[in-house]
Amino acid sequence: MTPRAHEVILVRHGETEWSRTGKHTGSTDIPLTERGRRQAQAVGAALRDRDFALVLTSPLGRALETCRLAGFGERAVQRDELMEWDYGTYEGRTTAEVREERPGWTLWRDGVPEGETVEQVGERVDRVLDDLRPLDGDALLFAHGHVLRVLTARWLELDPGAGRLFALDPATISALGNERETAVIKLWNQPV
């Protein structure tokens, strides 16, 4: 069976104060900065001429606001599976702060106390991908840096931890698709 020739467009939410300062932001609902709101509007301008069969968003405010300001809020379906990684006791802390206690720590290798494992995040995004793969048309997703990186790894049929290989900045556009029967990245981390 030949896969459908469709794209899954990924949008990481616009800048927040915590994303600007490098704090791990899971479920804490930090609003967009003024710059983040402008970025969201620029995302909308960049995607204005695209037609999407499905628009999904994380239910967290920063993703919802990015989606709304980009002009897709009325069409978006909220999916809990697109919420950011649960960082447990490292919520609101920077990598440098965590490394003061755990030298050499990385989220991808070492995980977080009282939070999610990378495998649990992978299981969540697999449920989203199960809905996207057979879709007849393009999809647009608004979510968060780490969860979109795991989703990308799973789209490529890699282990969830391979998401560590895909840096993703706020308010960027990425595109997943297929080349014949192979899942590929068509565009990555494109600023608007």
N, C-alpha and C positions, 0 to 999 in steps of 0.2 A: 504494500500500500504506500503510495506517495504522500508525504505530509502536505498539508495545505500551505500555500505560500503566503503566510501572514507574518506580521511583526508584533512583538510585544514591546511597547515603549515604556521605559522605566523613568520615573522622575523622582529624584530625591527632593524632599521638602527644602524650602528656602532656609536661609540662615536664621538661626536662633542665637541668643546670647551664649548658650552652652555649646552649640556647634562651633561658634566662633572661637571659644576658649578651649576647645578640646575635651569637654566633659562628656562622659558617657551618659547619654540621655535615652533611657528606655521608656518607662511609663510616665515619668514626670512630664506634665503637660506644659512645656515651655513655649510661649508664643513666638511668632516670627518677629524679627527685628524690622525696622523700617526698610533696611536693605533687603531683608528676606521677602518682604511684601513686593518690593520692586522686582526682585528676581522672579517671583511667582507670576507676576504680570508678563514678564519677558518670556517665560515658558509658554504662557498662553499665546503670545504673539507668534512664537516659533511653531506652535502646533495648530494654529488657527485653520489652516487649509486641510488638515487631516480628518479623515472619517474613521471613527472607532465603533466597532460592534459592541464593545464592552469597556466601561471605565470603572476601575476599582480603586479604593483608597483605604488606607489605614484609618481607624476611627480616632486616632490621636490628633489633637487640635492643629499641630503644625503641618501635618500632611493634609488634613481637611481644608485648612485655610489656603495652602498652596493650590490645592485642587480648585477651590472656589475662585480664588483670584486669577487662576489660569483660564477660568471660564467653563469648567467642567463639573462644577458642584452639583447642579441639578440632575445630572445624569449618573453621578457616581454611586456605586454600591459599596457600602462599608464592609470590610472583611477583617475580622479580628486576627486572622492568620498573617496579615501584613503589618501588625504592630511590631515595634522594634524589639530586639533581643532584650530579655529581662536580665539586667545586669546585677541583680541581687544587691549585695552590700557595697558594690562598686558604683552604684547609681550616683551620678553627680560628681564623680571623681575623675581626674585625668589619669592617663597612663603613668605619667611621671609620679603622681601622688601614690598610686598603687605600688609602683616599683620601689618606693621608699621602704615599704614593708616586705615586698616580694621582688627582690632584684631579678631582672630579666623576664618578668611576667609578660605574657601576651594573652590576649583574650582568646585567640584561636587555639592555642596549644593548652593553656592552663585553665581556661574557664573562669567562672565566678562563683563565690560562695553564695548559697541561697538564691541562685538565679537559674537560668536555663542553660542547658548544654547546647553545643552547636548542633548535635544530632536532633535535639528537640525542635530547634528552629528549622532544621531541614525537614522534619516531619510536617511542620505547619505549612511551609511553602510548597511542599509536594502536593498538598490538597488544593492549593491555588493553581498549580501547574496542571493538575488533572482536569481542571475546568478550562484552562486556556489552550491546551494542545489541540483539542478537536474543534476549537472555535472557528467559525467561518467569517473571517475578517480580523482586523487589527484590534489589539487591546491596549489600553493605557492604564498604567499603575502609578499611584502616588504613595510613596512610603518613605522608608528610612535607610540610612547608609548600610548598616550591617545586615539587615534582613534582605535588602535587595542584592547584596553581594552573595548571600547564601542562596537566594533564589536563582541567581545567575549560574552559580556552580551546579545547582540541581538541574537547570535547563540544559546544561552541557553534559549532564549525566555523570558529574564528578561528585566526590564526597562533599558534604556540606562545608567541611573545613577548607576546601579549596577556595572558598569565598575570600580568604585572606589575600589572594593574588589580585583582587580587583579593587583598587582604590576608587572611591566614589565621593566626589565633592558635593556640597549643597547646591541645589537648583541646577542640576545638570540633567541632560537627556541622554539616555542610552537606548539601544535597540537590540533585541534578541530576535533571531529568525532561524531560517533553515537554508542550507545550500544543498539542494537535492534532498537526500534523506538524513543529512547531518545537521544537528543543532549547532548554531554558531552565534557569535557576537557580531552584529553588523555595524554597531556604533557604540563607543564607550566614553562616558564621562565628558560629554560635549557641553561646554558652557554656553549659555544663551546671552 
